[in-house]
Structures are given as structure tokens and as C-alpha cells.
Amino acid sequence: MRINSISGICLTKLDVLDGLDTIKVCTAYENKSGESALAPTDAEDYEDLVPVYEELPGWSESTLGAKDLDALPENARAYIARIEALVGAPIDIVSTGPDRVETIVLRHAFD
């Protein structure tokens, strides 16, 4: 988000999170002293950082092949909303399986 001026994101593989009790989402980084640090742009610079996680409740219901947002479990919808808030951009597309037809289009990117 800091370098790529995006208007929306595609959240893929939502179905692989099915059955998890909790889902950890990295929300920040700290250096080895415990001080907040910005995410670096170079992969090598992550070596000295520790991720800070927020734990979200998981869901036991299947999302595989869901065709609209209302078909998703409540915690899956809450997860999507939290990702949007953390990233600062709307999620336009959610994939719920390996096939192209297993996709929920929330907003068309070119509208």
C-alpha cells in the first residue's frame, strides 16, 4: 500500500482457512528491542524484525465454492472486513476455491 497506489485487492484461497480455530494476521513489526518498526521494502531487512499478530476467530463451516458474501460464515465475513480495514483498501474479489467459477466479485475493478 505504501508504494503501489491500489484501488482494491483480491483475497485468494479463503477456503484454506476453513476449520482453523484462530487466524493470525500480521499487523505490525517490532525490532529486537521491542520498538515498532515500519515494514521494510527489502526482503533481507525482515531478518531483524519480529511480526506482531492479531488473532481473529476462525470458522468451522466450509467456504469452498461460495458464490456471494452472504453464503460465507459470519467469522469469514468479519475476517474480510478486518483485512480491508488493516490494508486500507476494499477487497474487490474473494476466491473460495481453485476454479475460476469459485469467485465472489464484490466490486468490479473497472467500474
N, C-alpha and C positions, 0 to 999 in steps of 0.2 A: 504494500500500500504506500510505503514511503517513497518509492521510486517509480511506480508504474501507473499512476493515474487511471485506475479502473473504474468502471461504472457498475459492475456486477460480477459475481463469481459463480462457478459451477461446483457444487458439492457432490463428489462422486463416492461410490461404494458405501452409501449409508447402510445397506443391508449387512455389511460385515460387522457392524456394531451390534446387531441383534443378539440378545442373550447376555450382554455384559451387565453386571450389576451397577458399575460406575464407569464413566468415561472421563479420562483425564485430558484436559485441554491446556496446553501451554499458553499462559497469559503474559509472561514476562521472563526476564533473565536477571540473574544476580551474578556478580563476580565472586571469587572465592572468599572475599571478606564479608559477603552478605549484602553488599550495596547494590542497588538497582543499576542495571546496565542496559543500554539500547542494544537491540539485536544488530549484530554486525552484518556487513554486506559480503564479507569473505568467509567461506566455509571454515578455513583454518582458525579463524578468530573465535569460533564457538568452543574450541577446546578448553578455554579458560572460564567458560560460563556454566552456570547451573540453571536449568529450567525451573520456573515456578509454575505449578499446576493448579488449576481449579478443577474440582471434581464435580461432575454433573451426574444426576441419576440416569441409569441406563433403562432399558426396556426389554421385556421378555417376548413381546409379540413380534411377529415377522413383518418386516417392511418390504420383503422381496416382491417385486412386481407391482407395488402400489402405483396407482395412476394419478392420484391427486393428494393434496396436502391433508385433507380430511380423513383419508384412509390410513394415515400414519398414526402410530401410538402417540399419546399426549407428550411423553418424555422425548420422543424423537422430534416433535414439533418444537418443544422447548429448546432442544439442542440446536436446531436450525436457527431459531431466533437468537440464541446466545452467540452463536458463531457470527451472525450478521452484526450484532452489537459490538463484539470484540474486534472484528475486521473493519467495521465502519463502511461496509458496502452491502447492498442487498444480495441475497442468494437468488439467482435467476433460474437455475436449473438444479434439480436433485436427481441423481441416478439411484435407482433402487434394485439394480441387478445388472448382469453382464450384457444383456441385449439392449439394443437401441430403443426398443419399444418400452423398456422399463425405465422410463424417464418422466419426471414431473417438470413441466415447464411452468414456472411461476410468473415470469416476465420475459417477453421476447426482447432479445438484446438490441434489435434494430428498430424497435418501435419508438 
